[in-house]
Amino acid sequence: MSASTSDAGSQFVQRVRHAATRVLGNSEAGTEIIDLCRQHEDAREMVLADRAEDATVVAIVGATGQGKSWITRQLLSDASVAATIRSGNNLDEATEKLTWIGPRPPADLDSRHERFVACAASKMQSIGMPYLIVDAPGATDDRRGIAGVAERALSLASVLVLVIRRDQLRSQRVTGLAAASEGTIVIPVVNMAPVSTSGSEPGQAGTDLAADIETLVSRLRETAPQSSIQPAVVVPDFEIDPRSEDAVGNAAANELSKAIEFAIEEAGSGDHRRGTRLTAMDARFTAAVASVLQNQLPDLTNAIDRLDAEARKLPTQIASTLLGGPIPLRAAVRNRLRLELLSDTAAIWFPFRTILSLLNLTHGAWDRVLLSFSGSIPSLVGAVYTGVQNIRGQHETGHDLRNGLRQRASAAVTDRLGPMANRFRSELNQLRRGQVGLDDGRADLDDAPPATLSGVDALQEQSQSAFDKAIQKGSVSGLFAMLSGLIGTVIFWCLMAGPLIALYQSYLGASVETLFELFANQDTTTSTGLDPATISLAAQGSTATDHGPQIVSSLDRFPRPHASMLLTGLLLSLLPTSIFAMVVLSICQGRHRIDRIERHLRDRHDAIIADLQSSGVLRLRWSDPLLADAEFLLSIGRTGQHK
């Protein structure tokens, strides 16, 4: 068993003691719980202490007068040692000490409660490994001293030989012993069984005995489910058996030793058995604490039950508001789907992508208005993807949203838990009335809510991640974005190509004519030897006036389109492209697609809340120390969790 497990168990007991002292003080219930803590710590120490130095401890236990000492003597072949094992049939002869029997004494022998009888290993019945026998006094004896010593044997042993006389098989005392021994190997020994009257074999159990034994074993397994309850060993009554006492004793010792050896091999290593025992002891301890509180403080327990039930439901209800209602959530989904489409559309698809961007801004205007007022994770996600804010603005928006959730949580806690917490404190004050020196720790908490919701940041991070994944999974594919971009671009340029081609055709024709004319003038100048300026003026049909020569420019050949014509062509091309972009956006944010994403997102969000609650991240932390201690104490054994 790991040291961390042991430390956790010890810390839990210390916390129970602290809570009981602070909440219950010296009341009857508080005193009883403190005693339970002390007894449980002692029992844990005995289980953890390897007093037998790696030897197996076999305890012979049972009620007074069942024949425990006789069974113990049968496991010893040394007559002088067997003679020291006193019987408990007479109170004068009964011992109030644990009797250790083996080749060497256990560590830290307490002479007040224990004694050691040396016996060589060769003189002990073999079980295939070193062991020590512990003969305990009657575990159900009415005398408190004897009962306490017997309980030590239950805590020390790895194997319990539970001796029950035939006529005591239906006694409820047996069930009590089994409950106290949970987590160990238990071998019932039915002593003083009547000899079979069928005439088959001596010592064979009859039909009634077999039925009673089967009922006993079933009852033990039901009472101690974590114990390894082995089949019963039946020992005939040697006073009426035709065989001698020694023969009956030898047969019983052989059968019992084989049962012990088989059970130990089946149960596994000592560390595993020790861990199982500690787990069972912790469960008994929490059940005992819960029983004390339920029996002695029913009103207080019921009050904390109601408070605890409400505290468990409240984090889920508060966390559910983080996702927002249907309208803002669907608005956030639409906004993100459009942005995903825009980011997947390459810039090469011009001007379709530009039209898509403009439509996204105008189409999502009302969506952003809704998100700005929702105060939920969709608004946080929408704020992150809104390009109109700078980095500082996004940080402030996220901070405001987180504070908004905490404020809603604080208001819900105050409204729902405040009155119940006040009633609980009233019940507690009545219990603590008259006790001095008890600080309720409420000095500076009168205006504060009784609890705060922890795990808000973790919830928001996981919710945002789930939102992103849901959008990526439900959005249109990159292939769809590429094809729509290609089609939209083709639509625009097919419609805009006519006037542009005509314009460029005229422009290119004029350019070609001008270039040819320029080359022709250069050739004429070269062949005639005239001044190039004179030839150029003549070629252009220039005339002289009083104000000088007028030159007819070749630029007149170039087209001069009207702006209205270009604007008309642009508008006629943009309109079908915009309509196609609207169709693409409608497909991108279709109703069925949004419904599917919303269902997936809400299911995932509920799963995140459940995981965070089960791991203890998302929960209410009591701000009132006394209330926290009382809630922890009164929830032990009934909630199934150590808080």
CORVEN-V502246 format. One record per residue. BURIAL is # if it has 24 or more other ideal C-beta (glycine too) atoms within 12 Angstrom, else .. Layout:
BEGIN
BURIAL
BURIAL
END
This chain:
BEGIN
#
.
.
.
.
#
.
.
#
#
.
#
#
.
#
#
#
#
#
#
#
#
#
#
#
.
#
.
#
#
.
.
#
#
.
#
#
.
#
#
#
#
#
#
.
#
#
#
.
.
#
#
.
.
#
#
#
#
#
#
#
#
#
#
#
#
#
#
#
#
#
#
#
#
#
#
.
.
.
.
#
#
.
#
#
#
#
#
.
.
.
.
.
#
#
#
#
#
#
#
#
#
#
.
#
#
.
.
.
.
.
.
#
#
#
#
#
.
#
.
#
.
.
#
#
.
#
.
#
.
#
#
#
#
#
#
#
#
#
#
#
.
.
.
.
#
#
#
#
#
#
#
#
#
#
#
#
#
#
#
#
#
#
#
#
#
.
#
#
.
.
.
#
#
#
#
#
#
#
#
#
#
#
#
#
#
#
#
#
#
#
#
#
#
#
.
.
.
.
.
.
#
#
.
#
.
.
.
#
.
.
#
#
.
.
#
#
.
#
#
#
.
#
#
.
#
#
#
#
#
#
#
#
#
#
#
#
#
.
.
#
.
.
.
.
.
.
#
#
.
#
#
#
.
#
#
#
.
#
#
#
.
#
#
.
.
#
.
.
#
.
.
#
#
#
#
#
#
#
#
#
#
#
#
#
#
.
#
#
#
.
#
#
.
.
.
#
.
.
#
#
.
#
#
#
#
#
#
.
#
#
#
.
#
#
#
#
#
#
#
#
#
#
#
.
.
.
#
#
#
#
#
#
#
#
#
#
#
#
#
#
#
#
#
#
.
.
.
#
.
#
#
#
#
#
#
#
.
#
#
.
.
#
#
.
.
#
#
.
#
#
#
.
#
#
#
#
#
#
#
#
#
#
#
#
#
.
.
.
.
.
.
.
.
.
.
#
#
.
.
#
#
.
#
#
#
.
#
#
#
.
#
#
#
.
#
#
#
.
#
#
.
.
#
#
.
#
#
.
.
#
#
.
.
.
.
.
#
.
#
.
.
.
.
.
.
.
.
#
#
#
#
#
#
#
#
.
#
#
#
.
#
#
#
.
#
#
#
.
#
#
.
.
#
#
#
.
.
.
.
#
.
.
#
#
.
#
#
#
.
#
#
#
.
#
#
.
.
#
.
.
.
.
.
.
.
.
.
.
.
.
.
.
.
.
.
.
.
.
.
#
.
.
.
.
.
.
.
.
.
.
.
.
.
.
#
.
.
.
.
.
.
.
.
.
.
.
.
.
.
.
.
.
.
.
.
.
.
.
.
.
.
.
.
.
.
.
.
#
.
.
.
#
#
.
.
#
#
.
#
#
#
.
#
#
.
#
#
#
.
.
.
#
#
.
.
#
#
.
#
#
#
.
#
#
#
.
#
#
.
.
#
#
.
.
.
#
#
#
#
#
#
#
#
#
#
#
#
#
#
#
#
#
#
#
#
#
#
.
.
.
#
#
END
